[in-house]
Amino acid sequence: MSEDATGLHASPPPLNRMVIATLAMVGLFVALYLMAHNVGLTGPIVCGVGDCGTVQSSVYAKVGPIPVSAIGVAGYLILLCLAYLGVQPTHRESPFIAAFLFGGSLGGVTFSAYLTYLEAFVIEAWCQYCVISAIVMLLIFLAALPEVPRFIRRAP
């Protein structure tokens, strides 16, 4: 253990939270590109594999008036902020950070699985960016599994 500014021994930051932060940045960039396309800030979507245009123009590309990509931007941004906060010495043991990281990643991987189902069986087209996002979210969920004992052991 290393000493902090007060001379006390500080625990190292949780590695899984650093992994979550890095993956969340990757997911954020993918979601930002899709959102820029969905709101008309870019030209046609560049898709080397699959049929991104079909997926992005489907009725399933929005939840009401909100583009799915905007939901992705918000989700990845929240996970990034939580992971960053969770590596700070004052919040490393927080059961709330642990619970929100796990819960957010569970919600994200569930939503991604639903969207992947829609691509495969309803839209019958694949968007490479959506697949990348789903894989990133699955990896974030797996990286968040060590959070479970951090909030369960502190439950009243």
C-alpha positions as CSV (number, residue, x, y, z in Angstrom):
1,M,0.0,0.0,0.0
2,S,1.1,3.5,-0.6
3,E,0.9,6.5,1.7
4,D,-1.4,9.3,0.8
5,A,-0.8,13.0,1.6
6,T,-1.8,12.5,5.2
7,G,0.7,9.7,5.7
8,L,-2.0,7.1,6.0
9,H,-1.9,4.0,3.9
10,A,-4.2,4.3,0.9
11,S,-5.7,1.3,-0.9
12,P,-5.0,1.2,-4.7
13,P,-7.8,2.1,-7.0
14,P,-10.0,-0.8,-8.0
15,L,-8.6,-2.0,-11.4
16,N,-12.1,-3.0,-12.6
17,R,-13.3,0.6,-12.3
18,M,-10.4,1.8,-14.4
19,V,-11.3,-0.8,-17.0
20,I,-14.9,0.3,-16.8
21,A,-13.9,4.0,-17.3
22,T,-11.7,3.1,-20.4
23,L,-14.5,0.9,-21.9
24,A,-17.1,3.6,-21.2
25,M,-14.9,6.1,-23.2
26,V,-14.8,3.7,-26.1
27,G,-18.6,3.3,-26.0
28,L,-19.1,7.0,-25.6
29,F,-17.2,7.7,-28.8
30,V,-19.2,5.1,-30.7
31,A,-22.5,6.5,-29.4
32,L,-21.5,10.1,-30.1
33,Y,-20.8,9.2,-33.7
34,L,-24.2,7.6,-34.1
35,M,-25.9,10.5,-32.3
36,A,-24.1,13.0,-34.6
37,H,-25.5,11.0,-37.6
38,N,-29.0,10.7,-36.1
39,V,-29.3,14.5,-35.4
40,G,-28.0,15.4,-38.9
41,L,-24.5,16.6,-38.0
42,T,-22.8,14.2,-40.4
43,G,-23.5,12.9,-43.9
44,P,-24.4,9.3,-44.6
45,I,-23.2,6.9,-42.0
46,V,-20.0,5.2,-42.9
47,C,-20.4,1.4,-42.4
48,G,-17.8,-1.0,-43.7
49,V,-19.7,-4.1,-42.5
50,G,-23.5,-4.6,-42.3
51,D,-26.3,-2.3,-43.1
52,C,-26.0,0.6,-40.6
53,G,-28.3,2.8,-42.7
54,T,-31.2,0.4,-42.4
55,V,-30.8,0.0,-38.7
56,Q,-30.4,3.7,-38.0
57,S,-33.4,4.6,-40.1
58,S,-35.7,1.9,-38.6
59,V,-38.5,2.8,-36.2
60,Y,-36.4,1.1,-33.5
61,A,-33.6,3.7,-33.7
62,K,-35.7,6.0,-31.4
63,V,-37.5,5.6,-28.1
64,G,-40.3,8.1,-28.6
65,P,-38.5,11.2,-29.9
66,I,-35.2,10.2,-28.3
67,P,-32.5,8.6,-30.5
68,V,-31.2,5.3,-29.0
69,S,-27.8,6.7,-29.6
70,A,-28.5,9.6,-27.2
71,I,-29.6,7.1,-24.6
72,G,-26.2,5.4,-25.2
73,V,-24.3,8.7,-24.8
74,A,-26.1,9.3,-21.5
75,G,-25.5,5.8,-20.3
76,Y,-21.8,5.6,-21.2
77,L,-21.3,9.1,-19.7
78,I,-22.9,8.1,-16.4
79,L,-20.8,4.9,-16.2
80,L,-17.6,6.9,-17.0
81,C,-18.3,9.5,-14.3
82,L,-19.2,6.8,-11.8
83,A,-16.1,4.8,-12.5
84,Y,-13.9,7.9,-12.4
85,L,-15.5,8.9,-9.1
86,G,-15.1,5.3,-7.8
87,V,-11.3,5.3,-8.2
88,Q,-10.9,8.5,-6.0
89,P,-9.6,7.6,-2.6
90,T,-12.7,9.0,-0.8
91,H,-15.1,6.9,-2.8
92,R,-13.3,3.6,-3.3
93,E,-15.3,1.9,-0.6
94,S,-18.7,3.5,-1.4
95,P,-21.4,0.9,-1.6
96,F,-23.5,3.4,-3.6
97,I,-20.9,3.8,-6.4
98,A,-20.6,0.0,-6.5
99,A,-24.4,-0.5,-6.7
100,F,-24.8,2.2,-9.4
101,L,-21.9,0.8,-11.5
102,F,-23.4,-2.7,-11.3
103,G,-27.0,-1.6,-11.8
104,G,-26.1,0.7,-14.7
105,S,-24.1,-1.9,-16.4
106,L,-26.9,-4.5,-15.9
107,G,-29.4,-2.0,-17.4
108,G,-27.0,-1.3,-20.3
109,V,-26.3,-4.9,-21.2
110,T,-30.0,-5.8,-21.0
111,F,-30.9,-2.9,-23.3
112,S,-28.1,-3.8,-25.6
113,A,-29.3,-7.4,-25.7
114,Y,-32.8,-6.2,-26.6
115,L,-31.4,-4.0,-29.4
116,T,-29.3,-6.9,-30.7
117,Y,-32.4,-9.1,-30.8
118,L,-34.2,-6.4,-32.8
119,E,-31.3,-6.2,-35.3
120,A,-31.2,-10.0,-35.7
121,F,-34.9,-11.0,-35.8
122,V,-37.0,-7.9,-36.5
123,I,-34.9,-5.4,-38.6
124,E,-32.9,-8.3,-40.1
125,A,-29.9,-6.0,-40.6
126,W,-26.8,-5.3,-38.6
127,C,-25.0,-2.1,-37.7
128,Q,-21.3,-2.5,-37.0
129,Y,-21.4,0.3,-34.5
130,C,-24.3,-1.2,-32.6
131,V,-22.5,-4.5,-32.4
132,I,-19.4,-2.8,-31.1
133,S,-21.5,-0.9,-28.5
134,A,-23.1,-4.2,-27.4
135,I,-19.8,-5.9,-27.0
136,V,-18.4,-2.9,-25.1
137,M,-21.4,-2.9,-22.8
138,L,-21.1,-6.6,-22.2
139,L,-17.4,-6.1,-21.2
140,I,-18.4,-3.3,-18.9
141,F,-21.0,-5.5,-17.3
142,L,-18.4,-8.3,-16.8
143,A,-15.9,-5.7,-15.3
144,A,-18.7,-4.5,-13.0
145,L,-19.3,-8.0,-11.4
146,P,-16.6,-7.4,-8.7
147,E,-18.9,-4.5,-7.5
148,V,-21.5,-6.9,-6.2
149,P,-19.7,-7.8,-3.0
150,R,-18.8,-4.2,-2.4
151,F,-22.5,-3.2,-2.0
152,I,-23.9,-6.5,-0.7
153,R,-21.5,-6.7,2.3
154,R,-22.5,-3.2,3.4
155,A,-26.2,-3.8,3.2
156,P,-28.0,-3.2,6.5
